């Protein structure tokens, strides 16, 4: 009985993954927010590169 439950749940999981890749929906949230300071600097950042804490400002 336990193996059947595992089989059915794995099939449902695979179908959910396939549906997620095949349905080309738009994103609700973007992960790359351009207002964060990490996107303005090269990666990996140099250690101890700031004398003060950096602040983003909009003028």
C-alpha distance matrix in Angstrom:
0.0 3.8 5.5 5.2 6.4 8.8 10.0 10.8 12.5 14.3 15.6 16.8 18.4 20.2 21.4 22.8 24.6 26.0 27.2 28.8 30.7 31.7 32.9 36.1 36.5 39.3 38.8 39.1 40.1 41.8 41.3 44.8 47.1 50.6 52.0 50.4 52.7 50.3 50.8 54.5 54.5 53.7 50.5 50.3 52.9 55.7 55.5 58.0 59.3 60.2 63.0 61.8 58.5 58.4 58.5 57.9 60.5 61.0 64.6
3.8 0.0 3.8 5.4 5.1 6.2 8.6 10.0 10.6 12.3 14.3 15.4 16.4 18.3 20.0 21.0 22.5 24.3 25.7 26.9 28.8 30.2 31.4 34.5 34.8 37.3 36.5 36.9 37.6 39.2 38.4 41.8 44.1 47.7 49.0 47.3 49.5 47.0 47.6 51.3 51.2 50.3 47.2 46.8 49.4 52.1 51.8 54.4 55.7 56.7 59.4 58.2 55.0 55.0 55.2 54.7 57.4 58.0 61.7
5.5 3.8 0.0 3.8 5.4 5.0 6.1 8.6 9.8 10.4 12.2 14.2 15.1 16.3 18.2 19.8 20.9 22.3 24.1 25.6 27.0 28.3 29.9 33.0 33.7 36.4 35.8 36.5 37.2 38.6 37.8 41.1 43.6 47.1 48.7 47.0 49.1 46.4 46.8 50.5 50.3 49.2 46.1 45.8 48.6 51.3 51.3 54.0 55.2 56.4 59.3 58.3 55.1 54.9 55.2 54.6 57.3 57.9 61.5
5.2 5.4 3.8 0.0 3.8 5.4 5.0 6.1 8.5 9.8 10.5 12.3 14.1 15.3 16.5 18.3 19.9 21.0 22.4 24.3 25.9 26.8 28.2 31.5 32.2 35.1 34.8 35.5 36.6 38.2 37.7 41.1 43.6 47.1 48.7 47.3 49.6 47.1 47.3 51.0 51.1 50.2 47.1 47.1 49.9 52.8 52.9 55.6 56.6 57.6 60.6 59.4 56.1 55.7 55.8 54.9 57.5 57.9 61.4
6.4 5.1 5.4 3.8 0.0 3.8 5.4 5.2 6.1 8.5 9.9 10.6 12.1 14.2 15.4 16.4 18.3 20.0 21.0 22.5 24.6 25.6 26.7 29.9 30.2 32.9 32.4 32.8 33.8 35.5 35.1 38.6 40.9 44.5 46.0 44.5 46.9 44.5 44.9 48.7 48.8 48.1 45.1 45.1 47.7 50.6 50.6 53.1 54.2 55.0 57.9 56.6 53.3 52.9 52.8 52.0 54.5 54.9 58.5
8.8 6.2 5.0 5.4 3.8 0.0 3.8 5.5 5.1 6.0 8.6 9.9 10.3 12.1 14.1 15.2 16.3 18.2 19.8 20.9 22.6 24.1 25.5 28.5 29.0 31.6 30.9 31.5 32.3 33.7 33.0 36.3 38.8 42.3 43.9 42.3 44.5 41.9 42.3 46.0 46.0 45.1 42.0 41.9 44.7 47.5 47.6 50.2 51.3 52.3 55.2 54.1 50.9 50.5 50.6 49.9 52.6 53.1 56.7
10.0 8.6 6.1 5.0 5.4 3.8 0.0 3.8 5.5 5.2 6.2 8.7 9.8 10.6 12.3 14.2 15.4 16.5 18.3 20.0 21.3 22.4 24.1 27.2 28.1 31.0 30.8 31.8 32.8 34.1 33.6 36.8 39.5 42.9 44.7 43.3 45.6 42.9 42.9 46.7 46.8 45.7 42.7 42.8 45.7 48.7 49.0 51.8 52.6 53.8 56.9 55.8 52.6 52.0 52.1 51.1 53.7 54.0 57.5
10.8 10.0 8.6 6.1 5.2 5.5 3.8 0.0 3.8 5.5 5.1 6.2 8.6 9.9 10.6 12.3 14.3 15.4 16.4 18.4 20.2 20.9 22.2 25.5 26.1 29.1 29.0 29.8 31.2 32.8 32.7 36.0 38.5 42.0 43.8 42.6 45.1 42.7 42.6 46.4 46.8 46.0 43.2 43.5 46.2 49.3 49.7 52.3 53.0 53.9 57.0 55.7 52.3 51.6 51.4 50.3 52.7 52.8 56.3
12.5 10.6 9.8 8.5 6.1 5.1 5.5 3.8 0.0 3.8 5.4 5.1 6.1 8.6 9.8 10.5 12.3 14.2 15.2 16.4 18.6 19.9 20.9 23.9 24.2 26.9 26.4 27.1 28.1 29.8 29.5 32.9 35.3 38.8 40.5 39.2 41.7 39.3 39.4 43.2 43.6 42.9 40.1 40.3 42.9 46.0 46.3 48.8 49.5 50.4 53.4 52.1 48.7 48.0 47.9 46.8 49.3 49.5 53.0
14.3 12.3 10.4 9.8 8.5 6.0 5.2 5.5 3.8 0.0 3.8 5.4 4.9 6.1 8.5 9.7 10.5 12.2 14.1 15.2 16.7 18.2 19.8 22.7 23.5 26.2 25.8 26.9 27.8 28.9 28.4 31.7 34.4 37.7 39.6 38.3 40.6 37.9 37.9 41.6 41.8 40.8 38.0 38.2 41.0 44.1 44.6 47.3 48.0 49.1 52.2 51.1 47.9 47.1 47.1 46.1 48.6 48.9 52.4
15.6 14.3 12.2 10.5 9.9 8.6 6.2 5.1 5.4 3.8 0.0 3.8 5.4 5.1 6.1 8.6 9.9 10.5 12.2 14.2 15.5 16.3 18.0 21.2 22.3 25.3 25.5 26.8 28.1 29.4 29.3 32.5 35.2 38.4 40.6 39.5 41.9 39.4 39.0 42.8 43.2 42.2 39.5 40.0 42.9 46.1 46.8 49.6 50.0 51.1 54.3 53.1 49.8 48.8 48.7 47.3 49.7 49.7 53.1
16.8 15.4 14.2 12.3 10.6 9.9 8.7 6.2 5.1 5.4 3.8 0.0 3.8 5.5 5.1 6.1 8.7 9.9 10.4 12.3 14.4 15.2 16.1 19.4 19.9 22.9 22.9 23.9 25.4 27.0 27.2 30.6 33.0 36.4 38.3 37.5 40.1 37.8 37.4 41.2 41.9 41.3 38.8 39.3 42.0 45.3 46.0 48.5 48.8 49.7 52.8 51.4 48.0 47.0 46.6 45.2 47.4 47.3 50.7
18.4 16.4 15.1 14.1 12.1 10.3 9.8 8.6 6.1 4.9 5.4 3.8 0.0 3.8 5.4 5.1 6.3 8.7 9.8 10.6 12.6 14.3 15.4 18.2 18.7 21.4 21.0 22.0 23.1 24.4 24.2 27.5 30.1 33.5 35.4 34.3 36.8 34.4 34.1 37.9 38.5 37.7 35.1 35.6 38.3 41.6 42.2 44.8 45.2 46.1 49.3 48.0 44.6 43.6 43.4 42.1 44.5 44.6 48.0
20.2 18.3 16.3 15.3 14.2 12.1 10.6 9.9 8.6 6.1 5.1 5.5 3.8 0.0 3.8 5.4 5.1 6.1 8.5 9.8 10.8 12.2 14.1 16.9 18.2 21.1 21.1 22.8 23.9 24.8 24.7 27.7 30.6 33.7 36.0 35.0 37.4 34.8 34.2 37.9 38.4 37.4 34.8 35.5 38.4 41.7 42.6 45.4 45.6 46.7 50.0 48.9 45.7 44.5 44.4 42.9 45.3 45.3 48.6
21.4 20.0 18.2 16.5 15.4 14.1 12.3 10.6 9.8 8.5 6.1 5.1 5.4 3.8 0.0 3.8 5.5 5.1 6.0 8.5 10.0 10.3 11.8 15.1 16.3 19.6 20.1 21.8 23.4 24.7 25.1 28.1 30.8 33.9 36.3 35.6 38.3 35.9 35.1 38.8 39.6 38.8 36.5 37.4 40.2 43.6 44.7 47.3 47.3 48.3 51.6 50.3 47.0 45.6 45.2 43.4 45.6 45.3 48.5
22.8 21.0 19.8 18.3 16.4 15.2 14.2 12.3 10.5 9.7 8.6 6.1 5.1 5.4 3.8 0.0 3.8 5.5 5.1 6.1 8.8 9.9 10.5 13.5 13.9 16.9 17.0 18.3 19.9 21.4 21.9 25.1 27.6 30.8 33.0 32.3 35.1 32.9 32.2 36.0 36.9 36.4 34.2 35.1 37.6 41.1 42.1 44.6 44.5 45.3 48.5 47.1 43.7 42.3 41.8 40.1 42.2 41.9 45.2
24.6 22.5 20.9 19.9 18.3 16.3 15.4 14.3 12.3 10.5 9.9 8.7 6.3 5.1 5.5 3.8 0.0 3.8 5.4 5.1 6.4 8.7 10.2 12.5 13.5 16.2 16.1 18.0 19.1 19.9 20.0 23.0 25.8 28.9 31.3 30.5 33.0 30.5 29.7 33.4 34.2 33.4 31.1 32.0 34.8 38.2 39.4 42.0 41.9 42.9 46.3 45.0 41.8 40.3 40.0 38.4 40.6 40.4 43.7
26.0 24.3 22.3 21.0 20.0 18.2 16.5 15.4 14.2 12.2 10.5 9.9 8.7 6.1 5.1 5.5 3.8 0.0 3.8 5.4 5.2 6.0 8.5 11.2 13.1 16.3 17.0 19.4 20.9 21.5 22.0 24.6 27.5 30.4 33.0 32.5 35.0 32.6 31.4 35.0 35.9 35.0 32.9 34.0 36.8 40.3 41.7 44.5 44.1 45.2 48.7 47.5 44.3 42.6 42.3 40.4 42.5 42.1 45.2
27.2 25.7 24.1 22.4 21.0 19.8 18.3 16.4 15.2 14.1 12.2 10.4 9.8 8.5 6.0 5.1 5.4 3.8 0.0 3.8 5.5 5.1 5.8 9.2 10.5 13.9 15.0 17.1 19.1 20.3 21.3 24.1 26.7 29.6 32.1 31.9 34.7 32.6 31.3 35.0 36.2 35.7 33.8 35.1 37.7 41.3 42.7 45.2 44.7 45.5 48.9 47.5 44.2 42.4 41.7 39.6 41.4 40.8 43.8
28.8 26.9 25.6 24.3 22.5 20.9 20.0 18.4 16.4 15.2 14.2 12.3 10.6 9.8 8.5 6.1 5.1 5.4 3.8 0.0 3.8 5.7 5.6 7.7 8.5 11.3 11.8 14.0 15.6 16.6 17.5 20.3 22.9 25.9 28.4 28.2 30.9 28.9 27.6 31.3 32.5 32.1 30.3 31.6 34.1 37.7 39.1 41.5 41.0 41.8 45.1 43.7 40.4 38.6 37.9 35.8 37.8 37.2 40.3
30.7 28.8 27.0 25.9 24.6 22.6 21.3 20.2 18.6 16.7 15.5 14.4 12.6 10.8 10.0 8.8 6.4 5.2 5.5 3.8 0.0 3.8 5.8 7.0 9.2 11.9 12.8 15.6 17.0 17.2 17.9 20.2 23.1 25.7 28.6 28.3 30.8 28.5 27.0 30.5 31.6 30.8 29.1 30.5 33.2 36.8 38.5 41.1 40.5 41.5 45.0 43.8 40.7 38.7 38.2 36.1 38.1 37.5 40.5
31.7 30.2 28.3 26.8 25.6 24.1 22.4 20.9 19.9 18.2 16.3 15.2 14.3 12.2 10.3 9.9 8.7 6.0 5.1 5.7 3.8 0.0 3.8 6.0 9.0 12.3 14.1 17.0 19.0 19.4 20.7 22.8 25.5 27.9 30.9 31.0 33.6 31.5 29.7 33.1 34.4 33.7 32.2 33.8 36.5 40.1 41.9 44.5 43.7 44.6 48.1 46.9 43.7 41.6 40.9 38.6 40.3 39.4 42.2
32.9 31.4 29.9 28.2 26.7 25.5 24.1 22.2 20.9 19.8 18.0 16.1 15.4 14.1 11.8 10.5 10.2 8.5 5.8 5.6 5.8 3.8 0.0 3.8 5.7 9.4 11.6 14.2 16.7 17.6 19.5 21.7 24.0 26.5 29.3 29.7 32.6 30.9 29.1 32.4 34.1 33.9 32.6 34.3 36.7 40.4 42.1 44.4 43.5 44.2 47.5 46.1 42.8 40.5 39.6 37.1 38.6 37.4 40.2
36.1 34.5 33.0 31.5 29.9 28.5 27.2 25.5 23.9 22.7 21.2 19.4 18.2 16.9 15.1 13.5 12.5 11.2 9.2 7.7 7.0 6.0 3.8 0.0 3.8 6.7 9.3 12.4 14.7 15.1 17.2 19.0 21.3 23.5 26.4 27.1 29.9 28.3 26.2 29.4 31.3 31.1 30.1 32.1 34.3 38.0 40.0 42.2 41.0 41.6 45.0 43.6 40.4 37.9 36.9 34.2 35.6 34.3 37.0
36.5 34.8 33.7 32.2 30.2 29.0 28.1 26.1 24.2 23.5 22.3 19.9 18.7 18.2 16.3 13.9 13.5 13.1 10.5 8.5 9.2 9.0 5.7 3.8 0.0 3.8 6.5 9.1 11.9 13.0 15.6 17.6 19.4 21.9 24.5 25.3 28.4 27.2 25.3 28.5 30.6 30.9 30.1 32.0 33.8 37.6 39.4 41.3 40.2 40.5 43.7 42.0 38.6 36.3 34.9 32.2 33.5 32.1 34.8
39.3 37.3 36.4 35.1 32.9 31.6 31.0 29.1 26.9 26.2 25.3 22.9 21.4 21.1 19.6 16.9 16.2 16.3 13.9 11.3 11.9 12.3 9.4 6.7 3.8 0.0 3.8 6.5 9.2 10.0 13.1 14.8 16.2 18.5 21.0 22.2 25.4 24.5 22.4 25.5 27.9 28.5 28.0 30.0 31.6 35.3 37.2 38.9 37.6 37.6 40.8 39.0 35.7 33.1 31.6 28.8 29.9 28.4 31.1
38.8 36.5 35.8 34.8 32.4 30.9 30.8 29.0 26.4 25.8 25.5 22.9 21.0 21.1 20.1 17.0 16.1 17.0 15.0 11.8 12.8 14.1 11.6 9.3 6.5 3.8 0.0 3.8 5.5 6.7 9.6 11.8 13.2 15.9 18.2 19.0 22.3 21.4 19.7 22.9 25.2 26.0 25.3 27.2 28.6 32.4 34.0 35.6 34.5 34.5 37.6 35.7 32.3 29.9 28.5 25.9 27.2 26.1 29.0
39.1 36.9 36.5 35.5 32.8 31.5 31.8 29.8 27.1 26.9 26.8 23.9 22.0 22.8 21.8 18.3 18.0 19.4 17.1 14.0 15.6 17.0 14.2 12.4 9.1 6.5 3.8 0.0 3.8 6.8 10.0 12.4 12.9 15.9 17.4 18.4 22.0 21.5 20.2 23.5 25.9 27.1 26.5 28.3 29.3 33.0 34.3 35.6 34.5 34.1 37.0 34.8 31.3 29.1 27.4 24.8 25.9 24.9 27.9
40.1 37.6 37.2 36.6 33.8 32.3 32.8 31.2 28.1 27.8 28.1 25.4 23.1 23.9 23.4 19.9 19.1 20.9 19.1 15.6 17.0 19.0 16.7 14.7 11.9 9.2 5.5 3.8 0.0 3.8 6.5 9.2 9.4 12.8 14.2 14.8 18.3 17.8 16.8 20.1 22.5 23.8 23.1 24.8 25.7 29.3 30.5 31.8 30.8 30.4 33.3 31.1 27.6 25.4 23.9 21.5 22.9 22.2 25.5
41.8 39.2 38.6 38.2 35.5 33.7 34.1 32.8 29.8 28.9 29.4 27.0 24.4 24.8 24.7 21.4 19.9 21.5 20.3 16.6 17.2 19.4 17.6 15.1 13.0 10.0 6.7 6.8 3.8 0.0 3.8 5.6 6.7 9.8 11.9 12.4 15.7 14.9 13.5 16.8 19.1 20.3 19.8 21.7 22.6 26.3 27.8 29.3 28.0 27.8 30.9 29.0 25.7 23.3 22.0 19.5 21.2 20.6 23.8
41.3 38.4 37.8 37.7 35.1 33.0 33.6 32.7 29.5 28.4 29.3 27.2 24.2 24.7 25.1 21.9 20.0 22.0 21.3 17.5 17.9 20.7 19.5 17.2 15.6 13.1 9.6 10.0 6.5 3.8 0.0 3.8 6.0 9.4 11.3 10.6 13.5 12.1 11.2 14.9 16.7 17.6 16.7 18.3 19.4 23.1 24.5 26.1 25.1 25.1 28.3 26.6 23.3 21.2 20.4 18.4 20.7 20.7 24.2
44.8 41.8 41.1 41.1 38.6 36.3 36.8 36.0 32.9 31.7 32.5 30.6 27.5 27.7 28.1 25.1 23.0 24.6 24.1 20.3 20.2 22.8 21.7 19.0 17.6 14.8 11.8 12.4 9.2 5.6 3.8 0.0 3.8 6.1 8.8 8.4 10.9 9.7 7.9 11.5 13.5 14.7 14.4 16.5 17.2 20.9 22.7 24.2 22.8 22.9 26.1 24.6 21.5 19.0 18.3 16.0 18.3 18.3 21.6
47.1 44.1 43.6 43.6 40.9 38.8 39.5 38.5 35.3 34.4 35.2 33.0 30.1 30.6 30.8 27.6 25.8 27.5 26.7 22.9 23.1 25.5 24.0 21.3 19.4 16.2 13.2 12.9 9.4 6.7 6.0 3.8 0.0 3.8 5.5 6.0 9.3 9.4 8.0 10.9 13.6 15.7 16.0 17.9 17.9 21.4 23.0 23.9 22.3 21.8 24.7 22.8 19.6 16.9 15.6 13.1 15.0 14.9 18.3
50.6 47.7 47.1 47.1 44.5 42.3 42.9 42.0 38.8 37.7 38.4 36.4 33.5 33.7 33.9 30.8 28.9 30.4 29.6 25.9 25.7 27.9 26.5 23.5 21.9 18.5 15.9 15.9 12.8 9.8 9.4 6.1 3.8 0.0 3.8 5.6 7.9 8.7 6.5 8.3 11.6 14.0 15.2 17.5 17.0 20.3 22.3 23.0 20.8 20.3 23.2 21.5 18.7 15.5 14.1 11.1 12.8 12.4 15.6
52.0 49.0 48.7 48.7 46.0 43.9 44.7 43.8 40.5 39.6 40.6 38.3 35.4 36.0 36.3 33.0 31.3 33.0 32.1 28.4 28.6 30.9 29.3 26.4 24.5 21.0 18.2 17.4 14.2 11.9 11.3 8.8 5.5 3.8 0.0 3.8 6.5 8.7 7.9 8.9 12.2 15.3 16.5 18.4 17.3 20.2 21.7 21.8 19.8 18.6 21.1 19.0 16.0 12.8 10.9 7.8 9.5 9.7 13.2
50.4 47.3 47.0 47.3 44.5 42.3 43.3 42.6 39.2 38.3 39.5 37.5 34.3 35.0 35.6 32.3 30.5 32.5 31.9 28.2 28.3 31.0 29.7 27.1 25.3 22.2 19.0 18.4 14.8 12.4 10.6 8.4 6.0 5.6 3.8 0.0 3.8 5.5 6.2 7.8 10.2 13.2 13.8 15.3 14.2 17.2 18.4 18.7 17.0 16.1 18.9 16.8 13.7 11.0 9.9 8.0 10.9 12.2 15.8
52.7 49.5 49.1 49.6 46.9 44.5 45.6 45.1 41.7 40.6 41.9 40.1 36.8 37.4 38.3 35.1 33.0 35.0 34.7 30.9 30.8 33.6 32.6 29.9 28.4 25.4 22.3 22.0 18.3 15.7 13.5 10.9 9.3 7.9 6.5 3.8 0.0 3.8 5.5 5.5 7.2 10.6 11.7 13.1 11.2 13.9 15.3 15.4 13.4 12.6 15.6 14.0 11.2 8.2 8.3 7.1 10.6 12.6 15.8
50.3 47.0 46.4 47.1 44.5 41.9 42.9 42.7 39.3 37.9 39.4 37.8 34.4 34.8 35.9 32.9 30.5 32.6 32.6 28.9 28.5 31.5 30.9 28.3 27.2 24.5 21.4 21.5 17.8 14.9 12.1 9.7 9.4 8.7 8.7 5.5 3.8 0.0 3.8 5.5 5.8 8.2 8.4 9.8 8.8 12.1 13.7 14.8 13.1 13.3 16.7 15.7 13.1 10.8 11.7 10.9 14.4 16.2 19.4
50.8 47.6 46.8 47.3 44.9 42.3 42.9 42.6 39.4 37.9 39.0 37.4 34.1 34.2 35.1 32.2 29.7 31.4 31.3 27.6 27.0 29.7 29.1 26.2 25.3 22.4 19.7 20.2 16.8 13.5 11.2 7.9 8.0 6.5 7.9 6.2 5.5 3.8 0.0 3.8 5.7 7.8 8.8 11.1 10.8 14.2 16.5 17.7 15.6 15.9 19.4 18.5 16.1 13.2 13.6 11.8 14.7 15.7 18.7
54.5 51.3 50.5 51.0 48.7 46.0 46.7 46.4 43.2 41.6 42.8 41.2 37.9 37.9 38.8 36.0 33.4 35.0 35.0 31.3 30.5 33.1 32.4 29.4 28.5 25.5 22.9 23.5 20.1 16.8 14.9 11.5 10.9 8.3 8.9 7.8 5.5 5.5 3.8 0.0 3.8 7.0 9.5 11.7 10.4 13.2 15.7 16.5 13.7 14.0 17.3 16.7 14.9 11.6 12.2 10.5 13.1 14.3 16.9
54.5 51.2 50.3 51.1 48.8 46.0 46.8 46.8 43.6 41.8 43.2 41.9 38.5 38.4 39.6 36.9 34.2 35.9 36.2 32.5 31.6 34.4 34.1 31.3 30.6 27.9 25.2 25.9 22.5 19.1 16.7 13.5 13.6 11.6 12.2 10.2 7.2 5.8 5.7 3.8 0.0 3.8 6.5 8.4 6.9 9.5 12.4 13.6 10.9 12.0 15.6 15.8 14.4 11.7 13.4 12.7 15.7 17.5 19.9
53.7 50.3 49.2 50.2 48.1 45.1 45.7 46.0 42.9 40.8 42.2 41.3 37.7 37.4 38.8 36.4 33.4 35.0 35.7 32.1 30.8 33.7 33.9 31.1 30.9 28.5 26.0 27.1 23.8 20.3 17.6 14.7 15.7 14.0 15.3 13.2 10.6 8.2 7.8 7.0 3.8 0.0 3.8 6.1 6.0 8.7 12.1 14.2 11.9 14.0 17.7 18.4 17.3 15.0 17.0 16.5 19.5 21.2 23.5
50.5 47.2 46.1 47.1 45.1 42.0 42.7 43.2 40.1 38.0 39.5 38.8 35.1 34.8 36.5 34.2 31.1 32.9 33.8 30.3 29.1 32.2 32.6 30.1 30.1 28.0 25.3 26.5 23.1 19.8 16.7 14.4 16.0 15.2 16.5 13.8 11.7 8.4 8.8 9.5 6.5 3.8 0.0 3.0 5.0 8.3 11.2 14.0 12.6 15.0 18.8 19.5 18.0 16.4 18.5 18.3 21.7 23.5 26.2
50.3 46.8 45.8 47.1 45.1 41.9 42.8 43.5 40.3 38.2 40.0 39.3 35.6 35.5 37.4 35.1 32.0 34.0 35.1 31.6 30.5 33.8 34.3 32.1 32.0 30.0 27.2 28.3 24.8 21.7 18.3 16.5 17.9 17.5 18.4 15.3 13.1 9.8 11.1 11.7 8.4 6.1 3.0 0.0 3.8 6.6 9.0 12.2 11.6 14.3 17.9 18.9 17.7 16.6 19.2 19.5 23.0 25.2 27.9
52.9 49.4 48.6 49.9 47.7 44.7 45.7 46.2 42.9 41.0 42.9 42.0 38.3 38.4 40.2 37.6 34.8 36.8 37.7 34.1 33.2 36.5 36.7 34.3 33.8 31.6 28.6 29.3 25.7 22.6 19.4 17.2 17.9 17.0 17.3 14.2 11.2 8.8 10.8 10.4 6.9 6.0 5.0 3.8 0.0 3.8 6.4 9.0 7.9 10.5 14.2 15.2 14.2 13.3 16.2 17.0 20.5 22.9 25.6
55.7 52.1 51.3 52.8 50.6 47.5 48.7 49.3 46.0 44.1 46.1 45.3 41.6 41.7 43.6 41.1 38.2 40.3 41.3 37.7 36.8 40.1 40.4 38.0 37.6 35.3 32.4 33.0 29.3 26.3 23.1 20.9 21.4 20.3 20.2 17.2 13.9 12.1 14.2 13.2 9.5 8.7 8.3 6.6 3.8 0.0 3.8 6.4 5.7 9.2 12.4 14.4 14.3 14.0 17.4 18.7 22.1 24.8 27.2
55.5 51.8 51.3 52.9 50.6 47.6 49.0 49.7 46.3 44.6 46.8 46.0 42.2 42.6 44.7 42.1 39.4 41.7 42.7 39.1 38.5 41.9 42.1 40.0 39.4 37.2 34.0 34.3 30.5 27.8 24.5 22.7 23.0 22.3 21.7 18.4 15.3 13.7 16.5 15.7 12.4 12.1 11.2 9.0 6.4 3.8 0.0 3.8 5.5 8.5 11.2 13.1 13.2 13.9 17.5 19.5 23.0 26.1 28.6
58.0 54.4 54.0 55.6 53.1 50.2 51.8 52.3 48.8 47.3 49.6 48.5 44.8 45.4 47.3 44.6 42.0 44.5 45.2 41.5 41.1 44.5 44.4 42.2 41.3 38.9 35.6 35.6 31.8 29.3 26.1 24.2 23.9 23.0 21.8 18.7 15.4 14.8 17.7 16.5 13.6 14.2 14.0 12.2 9.0 6.4 3.8 0.0 3.8 5.7 7.6 9.9 10.7 12.0 15.8 18.3 21.5 24.9 27.2
59.3 55.7 55.2 56.6 54.2 51.3 52.6 53.0 49.5 48.0 50.0 48.8 45.2 45.6 47.3 44.5 41.9 44.1 44.7 41.0 40.5 43.7 43.5 41.0 40.2 37.6 34.5 34.5 30.8 28.0 25.1 22.8 22.3 20.8 19.8 17.0 13.4 13.1 15.6 13.7 10.9 11.9 12.6 11.6 7.9 5.7 5.5 3.8 0.0 3.8 6.9 9.2 10.1 10.3 14.0 16.1 19.2 22.3 24.4
60.2 56.7 56.4 57.6 55.0 52.3 53.8 53.9 50.4 49.1 51.1 49.7 46.1 46.7 48.3 45.3 42.9 45.2 45.5 41.8 41.5 44.6 44.2 41.6 40.5 37.6 34.5 34.1 30.4 27.8 25.1 22.9 21.8 20.3 18.6 16.1 12.6 13.3 15.9 14.0 12.0 14.0 15.0 14.3 10.5 9.2 8.5 5.7 3.8 0.0 3.8 5.4 6.7 7.3 11.0 13.7 16.5 20.0 21.9
63.0 59.4 59.3 60.6 57.9 55.2 56.9 57.0 53.4 52.2 54.3 52.8 49.3 50.0 51.6 48.5 46.3 48.7 48.9 45.1 45.0 48.1 47.5 45.0 43.7 40.8 37.6 37.0 33.3 30.9 28.3 26.1 24.7 23.2 21.1 18.9 15.6 16.7 19.4 17.3 15.6 17.7 18.8 17.9 14.2 12.4 11.2 7.6 6.9 3.8 0.0 3.8 7.0 8.7 12.1 15.2 17.6 21.2 22.8
61.8 58.2 58.3 59.4 56.6 54.1 55.8 55.7 52.1 51.1 53.1 51.4 48.0 48.9 50.3 47.1 45.0 47.5 47.5 43.7 43.8 46.9 46.1 43.6 42.0 39.0 35.7 34.8 31.1 29.0 26.6 24.6 22.8 21.5 19.0 16.8 14.0 15.7 18.5 16.7 15.8 18.4 19.5 18.9 15.2 14.4 13.1 9.9 9.2 5.4 3.8 0.0 3.8 6.1 9.0 12.6 14.8 18.6 20.4
58.5 55.0 55.1 56.1 53.3 50.9 52.6 52.3 48.7 47.9 49.8 48.0 44.6 45.7 47.0 43.7 41.8 44.3 44.2 40.4 40.7 43.7 42.8 40.4 38.6 35.7 32.3 31.3 27.6 25.7 23.3 21.5 19.6 18.7 16.0 13.7 11.2 13.1 16.1 14.9 14.4 17.3 18.0 17.7 14.2 14.3 13.2 10.7 10.1 6.7 7.0 3.8 0.0 3.8 6.5 10.1 12.9 16.6 19.0
58.4 55.0 54.9 55.7 52.9 50.5 52.0 51.6 48.0 47.1 48.8 47.0 43.6 44.5 45.6 42.3 40.3 42.6 42.4 38.6 38.7 41.6 40.5 37.9 36.3 33.1 29.9 29.1 25.4 23.3 21.2 19.0 16.9 15.5 12.8 11.0 8.2 10.8 13.2 11.6 11.7 15.0 16.4 16.6 13.3 14.0 13.9 12.0 10.3 7.3 8.7 6.1 3.8 0.0 3.8 6.8 9.8 13.4 15.9
58.5 55.2 55.2 55.8 52.8 50.6 52.1 51.4 47.9 47.1 48.7 46.6 43.4 44.4 45.2 41.8 40.0 42.3 41.7 37.9 38.2 40.9 39.6 36.9 34.9 31.6 28.5 27.4 23.9 22.0 20.4 18.3 15.6 14.1 10.9 9.9 8.3 11.7 13.6 12.2 13.4 17.0 18.5 19.2 16.2 17.4 17.5 15.8 14.0 11.0 12.1 9.0 6.5 3.8 0.0 3.8 6.4 10.1 12.8
57.9 54.7 54.6 54.9 52.0 49.9 51.1 50.3 46.8 46.1 47.3 45.2 42.1 42.9 43.4 40.1 38.4 40.4 39.6 35.8 36.1 38.6 37.1 34.2 32.2 28.8 25.9 24.8 21.5 19.5 18.4 16.0 13.1 11.1 7.8 8.0 7.1 10.9 11.8 10.5 12.7 16.5 18.3 19.5 17.0 18.7 19.5 18.3 16.1 13.7 15.2 12.6 10.1 6.8 3.8 0.0 3.8 6.9 10.0
60.5 57.4 57.3 57.5 54.5 52.6 53.7 52.7 49.3 48.6 49.7 47.4 44.5 45.3 45.6 42.2 40.6 42.5 41.4 37.8 38.1 40.3 38.6 35.6 33.5 29.9 27.2 25.9 22.9 21.2 20.7 18.3 15.0 12.8 9.5 10.9 10.6 14.4 14.7 13.1 15.7 19.5 21.7 23.0 20.5 22.1 23.0 21.5 19.2 16.5 17.6 14.8 12.9 9.8 6.4 3.8 0.0 3.8 6.5
61.0 58.0 57.9 57.9 54.9 53.1 54.0 52.8 49.5 48.9 49.7 47.3 44.6 45.3 45.3 41.9 40.4 42.1 40.8 37.2 37.5 39.4 37.4 34.3 32.1 28.4 26.1 24.9 22.2 20.6 20.7 18.3 14.9 12.4 9.7 12.2 12.6 16.2 15.7 14.3 17.5 21.2 23.5 25.2 22.9 24.8 26.1 24.9 22.3 20.0 21.2 18.6 16.6 13.4 10.1 6.9 3.8 0.0 3.8
64.6 61.7 61.5 61.4 58.5 56.7 57.5 56.3 53.0 52.4 53.1 50.7 48.0 48.6 48.5 45.2 43.7 45.2 43.8 40.3 40.5 42.2 40.2 37.0 34.8 31.1 29.0 27.9 25.5 23.8 24.2 21.6 18.3 15.6 13.2 15.8 15.8 19.4 18.7 16.9 19.9 23.5 26.2 27.9 25.6 27.2 28.6 27.2 24.4 21.9 22.8 20.4 19.0 15.9 12.8 10.0 6.5 3.8 0.0
